[in-house]
Amino acid sequence: MSIDYSERIPNNVNLGDNRRLQRALEQWQPAFLRWWRELGPVGFQAADVYLRTAISVDAEGWATFGYVKMPDYRWGIFLAEPEPNRTIAFGEHRGEPVWQEVPGEYRGTLRRLIVTQGDTEPASVEQQRHLGATAPSLYDLRNLFQVNVEEARHLWAMVYLLHAYFGRDGREEAEALLERHSGSSERPRILGAFNEPTPDWLSFFMFTYFTDRDGKYQLASLAESGFDPLSRTCRFMLTEEAHHMFVGETGVARVIARTCELAKRHGVEKVGEHGGIELPIIQRYLNFHYSVSLDLFGSELSTNAANYYTAGLKGRFRETEHSDDHVLTQQTYPVLRVDEGQIRESQQPALLAINEMLRDEYIRDSARGVARWNKIIREAGFDFELRLPHRGFNRKIGQFAGFRISPLGEVVSEETWRSNESSWLPTEDDRQFIASLMKPVLRPGEFASWIAPPTRGINHKPLDFEYVRL
């Protein structure tokens, strides 16, 4: 399915055949561009950036690379190819043909799912808008902007669904997506993690590793939806999301590699003096971003998630690979909870534990990247291991909300929490130290003191390639 770039709004959904929808989206487009200029990346709107742009939705050769000014980026509407004879894989409609139109009884629920997902996309752009001023290299600056333009395209993906399938309500929701802003006291973003600041590049790398990974699992579960346009939209979004997690994992890996290099040269205790980030600080940042991202999955036991599943609207990660009956009315699932001051496992109705199943997949996936980071430390000869904290640590939503849980999974008193918080979560001193390192390095082939160069460039380009023309 090739993408028509002759249209004002590039698309592969034959937008020109629906003039009413096309006009509605073209009326929304100026407001989007105004939002991008006002709340998108600061300071580089006129720069030529070496970006990839989707040219098809094929598995191979789907993107092309070239210089473009970000306001001129061709945001559009791209759906994955339809699967012939696809049927609903789960819930009470299992085995029925997927829906090409919104079932009337699920209209409000589907709209809420799409709006919540859509709200996260511009939020992350807003959170990251000032990072260009402290970029550690042109390579990293380009990666930041690639993430930003693709998150904005993911906003377009959700706005298309709202306009195409939800009438006036959808148009109003699309407008509201540009009216809420990350961190706003009056109209904040819907989910808490998307109102947290991203003030520095270590935070950015942790965000793209942990929080964008939550996005992977949310999109993958929506890709199972019985509403086929949503499924196809999310399947293509996952293609772009993979790069965002790559930026996070390799970014943290390069910070660790530089830290180990400085530790071998000058001693562990002098890493900070020589412009590196000590491993305990990296651990504290990991603890924070991981725990905030765990909350994005929602409560461990959720009637909403059960209803989404039963209705066939939102499935599990790789739903068809599960060996159960895909209805889950008779199954149970282990869930942890605090009981009389101890964390205990209890068997709960599987249908209510859909969020926890998704969170378990996420935890296993997150651990794989942390193992790769630890391999760098181990091969450098240092006896230090980064760890994912316990799933109950620093949680604000679900079974662990209101309890103080240590990174090792112990229920502790408020006094114990307060006395250890500075060794578990980033302190103000940590943040000020990281901020002191955030000096821009914008000459081709050069990198800041606190991060190692990548092993290879983008699209086979050398590391001294001019990824952003300033």
C-alpha positions in Angstrom: 0.0 0.0 0.0 1.8 3.1 -1.2 1.2 6.5 0.3 -0.2 9.3 -1.8 2.1 12.4 -1.2 0.3 14.5 -3.8 -2.4 15.2 -1.3 -2.4 18.1 1.2 -2.6 15.4 3.8 -0.6 12.3 2.8 -2.5 9.1 3.3 -3.2 5.6 2.1 -6.9 5.6 3.0 -8.2 7.1 -0.2 -9.0 10.3 1.7 -9.8 12.1 -1.6 -12.8 9.8 -2.0 -14.4 11.3 1.1 -14.6 15.1 0.6 -16.4 15.8 3.8 -13.8 14.0 5.9 -11.0 15.5 3.9 -12.3 19.0 4.5 -12.7 18.4 8.2 -9.1 17.2 8.5 -7.8 20.1 6.4 -9.6 22.4 8.8 -7.9 20.7 11.8 -4.5 20.9 10.1 -3.8 24.6 10.7 -4.5 24.2 14.4 -2.1 21.3 14.5 0.6 23.3 12.8 0.0 26.2 15.2 0.4 23.8 18.1 3.6 22.4 16.6 5.2 25.8 16.3 4.1 27.0 19.7 4.6 23.8 21.8 6.9 21.7 19.6 10.7 21.7 19.6 12.1 25.1 20.6 14.8 26.8 18.6 15.2 24.5 15.6 12.1 24.9 13.5 14.1 26.5 10.6 16.9 23.8 10.6 17.2 21.1 8.0 17.0 17.8 9.9 17.9 14.4 8.4 14.6 12.6 9.0 12.9 9.4 7.8 9.5 9.6 6.3 7.1 6.7 5.6 6.6 6.0 1.9 4.6 2.8 2.3 3.4 0.4 5.0 5.2 -2.6 3.6 7.4 -4.5 6.0 10.4 -3.8 3.8 11.5 -0.4 2.5 8.8 1.5 4.2 10.8 4.7 4.8 13.0 7.2 3.0 15.6 9.6 4.5 16.3 13.2 3.6 16.6 16.7 4.9 13.4 18.5 5.9 12.4 21.4 8.1 10.2 20.1 10.8 7.2 22.3 10.1 7.3 21.0 6.6 7.4 17.4 7.6 4.7 15.5 5.7 2.5 14.2 8.6 -0.2 12.0 7.3 -2.6 9.0 7.9 -1.2 5.5 7.4 -2.9 2.2 8.1 -1.3 -1.2 7.8 -2.5 -3.5 5.1 -5.8 -5.2 5.9 -5.6 -8.9 6.8 -8.0 -10.9 4.6 -10.9 -12.6 6.4 -9.7 -11.4 9.8 -11.9 -12.3 12.7 -12.1 -11.1 16.3 -9.7 -13.2 18.4 -11.1 -12.8 21.9 -14.1 -11.9 24.0 -17.7 -12.6 23.5 -17.5 -11.8 19.8 -14.6 -14.2 19.2 -14.7 -15.7 15.7 -16.9 -13.0 14.2 -15.7 -10.8 11.3 -13.9 -7.7 12.5 -15.9 -4.4 12.4 -15.2 -1.8 9.7 -17.6 0.6 11.4 -18.0 1.4 15.1 -20.6 -0.9 16.8 -23.2 1.4 18.3 -23.1 -0.2 21.8 -19.3 0.4 22.0 -19.2 3.9 20.6 -18.4 5.8 23.8 -15.9 3.2 25.1 -14.0 3.1 21.8 -13.9 6.9 21.6 -12.4 7.0 25.2 -9.7 4.4 24.3 -8.7 6.4 21.2 -8.7 9.7 23.0 -6.6 8.4 25.9 -4.0 7.0 23.4 -4.1 10.1 21.3 -3.5 12.4 24.3 -0.2 10.7 25.0 1.3 11.6 21.6 1.4 15.4 21.7 2.1 15.2 25.4 5.5 13.7 24.9 6.4 16.3 22.3 5.5 19.0 24.8 7.5 17.4 27.6 10.6 17.2 25.3 10.3 20.6 23.6 13.3 22.3 25.3 15.8 19.4 25.0 17.3 20.6 21.7 19.1 23.4 23.6 21.2 20.9 25.5 21.7 18.2 22.9 24.9 16.1 23.5 25.5 15.7 19.7 23.9 16.3 16.3 23.3 12.6 16.2 21.2 12.8 19.4 19.5 16.0 18.3 18.3 14.3 15.1 17.0 11.3 17.0 15.1 13.6 19.4 13.4 15.3 16.4 12.7 12.0 14.7 10.9 10.9 17.9 9.0 14.2 18.0 7.7 14.2 14.4 6.6 10.6 14.7 4.8 11.2 18.0 3.0 14.0 16.2 2.1 11.7 13.3 0.7 9.2 15.9 -1.5 12.1 17.0 -2.7 12.4 13.4 -3.4 8.6 13.4 -5.8 9.0 16.3 -7.4 12.2 15.0 -8.2 10.5 11.7 -10.1 7.8 13.6 -12.0 10.4 15.6 -13.0 12.4 12.6 -13.7 9.4 10.3 -15.8 7.3 12.7 -17.2 9.5 15.6 -18.9 12.5 13.9 -19.2 15.7 15.8 -18.1 14.1 19.1 -14.9 13.0 17.4 -14.2 16.4 15.9 -14.6 18.0 19.4 -12.3 15.4 20.9 -9.7 16.1 18.2 -9.8 19.8 19.0 -9.4 19.0 22.7 -6.2 17.0 22.0 -4.5 20.3 21.1 -6.1 22.2 24.0 -4.7 20.0 26.9 -1.0 20.6 27.6 1.6 18.6 29.5 2.0 19.9 33.1 -0.8 22.5 32.7 -2.6 23.3 36.0 -5.8 24.0 34.2 -5.9 21.5 31.4 -3.3 18.8 32.0 -2.8 15.7 29.9 -5.0 12.7 30.9 -2.3 10.3 32.2 0.0 11.4 35.1 3.3 10.3 33.5 2.7 12.7 30.6 2.6 15.7 32.9 6.0 14.9 34.4 8.8 17.2 33.1 11.6 15.9 30.9 14.3 18.4 31.8 17.4 16.6 30.7 18.7 14.0 28.4 19.1 11.2 30.9 15.4 11.7 31.6 14.7 11.6 27.9 16.6 8.3 27.4 14.8 6.8 30.4 11.4 8.1 29.1 12.0 6.6 25.6 13.1 3.3 27.1 10.5 2.9 29.8 7.5 5.1 28.9 7.6 4.5 25.2 7.8 0.8 26.0 4.5 1.2 27.8 3.3 2.7 24.5 4.4 -0.4 22.7 2.3 -2.6 24.8 -0.8 -0.3 24.7 -0.5 -0.1 20.9 0.0 -3.9 20.7 -3.1 -4.6 22.7 -5.1 -2.1 20.7 -3.8 -3.7 17.5 -5.7 -6.8 18.5 -9.0 -4.8 18.5 -12.1 -6.1 16.7 -12.5 -2.5 15.4 -10.3 -3.1 12.3 -9.4 0.6 11.5 -8.0 1.0 15.0 -6.1 -2.3 14.7 -4.5 -1.4 11.4 -3.6 2.1 12.6 -1.8 0.7 15.7 0.0 -2.0 13.7 1.7 0.7 11.6 2.4 2.9 14.7 4.3 0.0 16.2 6.7 0.2 13.3 7.7 3.7 14.2 7.6 3.1 18.0 10.5 0.6 17.7 12.9 3.5 16.9 11.8 5.4 20.0 12.7 2.5 22.3 16.0 2.1 20.4 16.9 5.7 21.2 16.2 5.1 24.8 18.0 1.8 25.2 21.1 2.8 23.2 21.1 6.2 24.9 21.3 4.8 28.4 23.8 2.2 27.2 26.1 5.0 25.9 25.8 6.9 29.2 26.9 3.8 31.0 29.7 3.1 28.6 31.1 6.6 29.1 30.7 6.3 32.9 32.7 3.0 32.9 35.4 4.5 30.7 35.8 7.5 33.1 35.8 5.2 36.1 38.6 3.0 34.7 40.6 6.1 33.8 40.1 8.2 36.9 38.5 5.9 39.6 34.9 5.3 40.4 34.7 8.1 43.0 35.9 10.7 40.5 33.5 10.0 37.6 31.4 13.1 38.4 34.5 15.3 38.6 35.3 14.4 35.0 31.9 15.0 33.5 30.3 11.5 33.8 27.2 10.3 35.5 27.7 7.9 38.4 26.0 4.6 38.2 23.9 5.1 41.5 22.4 8.2 39.9 21.5 6.2 36.8 19.9 3.6 39.1 17.8 6.3 40.8 16.6 7.7 37.5 15.8 4.2 36.4 13.7 3.6 39.6 11.7 6.8 39.0 10.9 6.4 35.3 10.2 2.6 35.6 7.8 3.1 38.5 5.9 6.0 36.8 5.6 3.9 33.7 4.2 0.9 35.6 1.3 3.1 36.7 0.4 3.7 33.1 -1.0 0.1 32.9 -3.7 1.0 35.4 -5.0 -0.9 38.4 -4.1 -4.6 38.7 -7.8 -5.5 38.9 -9.9 -3.5 36.5 -13.5 -3.9 35.4 -12.8 -1.4 32.6 -10.1 -3.6 31.2 -12.3 -6.7 31.6 -15.1 -4.9 29.7 -12.8 -3.9 26.9 -11.6 -7.4 26.6 -15.0 -9.0 26.7 -16.3 -6.5 24.1 -13.4 -7.3 21.7 -12.0 -3.8 21.8 -8.6 -4.2 23.5 -6.8 -7.5 23.8 -3.6 -8.8 25.3 -0.1 -8.6 23.9 0.0 -11.1 21.0 -3.4 -12.3 21.8 -3.4 -15.2 19.4 -0.3 -16.7 20.9 -2.0 -17.4 24.2 -3.1 -21.0 24.7 -6.2 -20.4 26.7 -9.8 -20.0 25.5 -9.5 -16.2 24.8 -12.7 -15.6 26.8 -11.2 -15.9 30.3 -14.4 -16.3 32.2 -13.2 -19.4 34.0 -9.5 -18.7 34.4 -7.5 -17.1 37.3 -4.3 -15.2 37.3 -1.7 -14.5 40.1 -1.8 -10.9 41.4 0.3 -9.4 44.2 -1.2 -7.2 46.9 -0.4 -5.9 50.3 -2.0 -8.0 53.0 -1.4 -7.4 56.7 1.9 -5.6 56.1 3.2 -8.3 53.7 3.1 -8.6 49.9 1.3 -11.8 49.0 0.2 -13.5 45.8 -3.5 -14.3 45.3 -5.3 -15.9 42.5 -7.8 -13.5 40.9 -10.3 -13.7 38.0 -8.2 -13.6 34.9 -10.7 -11.3 33.2 -10.2 -8.7 35.9 -6.4 -9.0 35.7 -5.9 -8.0 32.0 -3.8 -5.0 33.0 -1.6 -7.1 35.1 -1.0 -9.6 32.3 0.1 -6.7 30.1 2.3 -5.3 32.9 4.0 -8.7 33.4 4.9 -8.7 29.7 6.3 -5.2 30.0 8.4 -6.1 33.1 10.0 -9.1 31.3 10.7 -6.9 28.2 12.2 -4.1 30.3 14.4 -6.6 32.2 16.0 -7.7 28.9 17.4 -4.2 28.2 18.6 -3.8 31.7 20.5 -7.1 31.4 22.2 -5.6 28.3 23.2 -2.5 30.2 24.6 -4.7 33.0 26.7 -6.5 30.5 28.5 -3.3 29.6 29.3 -2.7 33.3 30.4 -6.3 33.9 32.6 -6.3 30.8 34.2 -3.1 32.0 35.2 -4.9 35.2 32.9 -3.2 37.7 30.9 -4.9 40.5 27.7 -3.0 40.1 24.3 -4.1 38.8 21.4 -2.0 37.7 18.1 -3.5 38.9 14.4 -3.0 38.2 12.8 -2.1 41.5 9.9 -4.2 42.8 6.6 -3.5 40.9 5.1 -2.0 44.1 7.9 0.6 44.4 6.8 4.3 44.2 3.3 3.4 42.8 0.5 5.8 42.8 -2.2 3.6 41.1 -3.5 0.1 41.9 -2.9 -2.3 44.7 0.3 -0.6 45.9 -1.0 2.9 46.0 -0.8 4.4 49.5 1.8 1.9 50.6 5.5 2.4 51.0 7.4 -0.4 49.2 11.2 -0.5 49.0 12.9 -1.4 45.7 13.5 -4.9 47.1 9.8 -5.3 47.7 9.5 -4.8 51.4 6.6 -2.9 53.0 8.3 -0.2 55.0 7.2 2.6 57.4 6.9 6.2 56.3 9.9 6.9 58.5 12.0 4.3 56.8 10.9 5.5 53.4 11.9 9.1 54.2 15.3 8.1 55.5 16.0 6.1 52.3 14.2 8.1 49.6 17.4 10.0 48.6 19.1 6.7 47.8 16.1 5.3 45.9 14.8 8.3 43.8 16.6 11.2 42.1 17.4 14.0 44.6 17.5 17.7 43.9 21.3 17.5 44.0 21.1 14.7 41.4 19.0 16.8 39.1 21.2 19.9 39.5 24.3 17.9 38.8 22.7 16.4 35.6 21.6 19.9 34.6 25.1 21.1 35.0 26.3 18.5 32.4 23.7 19.5 29.9 25.8 21.7 27.6 25.1 21.6 23.9 27.6 19.9 21.6 26.6 20.7 18.0 29.6 20.1 15.9 29.5 17.1 13.6 31.2 14.0 15.1 31.6 15.5 18.6 29.8 14.3 21.8 29.3 15.6 25.3 31.6 14.4 28.1 28.9 12.3 29.7 27.9 10.1 26.8 29.9 7.8 24.5 29.4 7.9 20.7 27.1 5.3 19.2 28.5 2.3 17.4 27.1 3.4 14.0 25.2 6.3 12.5 21.7 6.6 11.1 21.0 5.0 7.7 24.6 3.9 7.3 25.9 7.5 7.6 29.2 8.2 9.4 29.1 9.6 13.0 30.5 13.0 11.7 27.6 13.3 9.3 25.7 16.6 9.6 22.5 15.2 10.9 21.1 18.6 11.6 22.1 21.6 9.5 22.3 24.6 11.8 
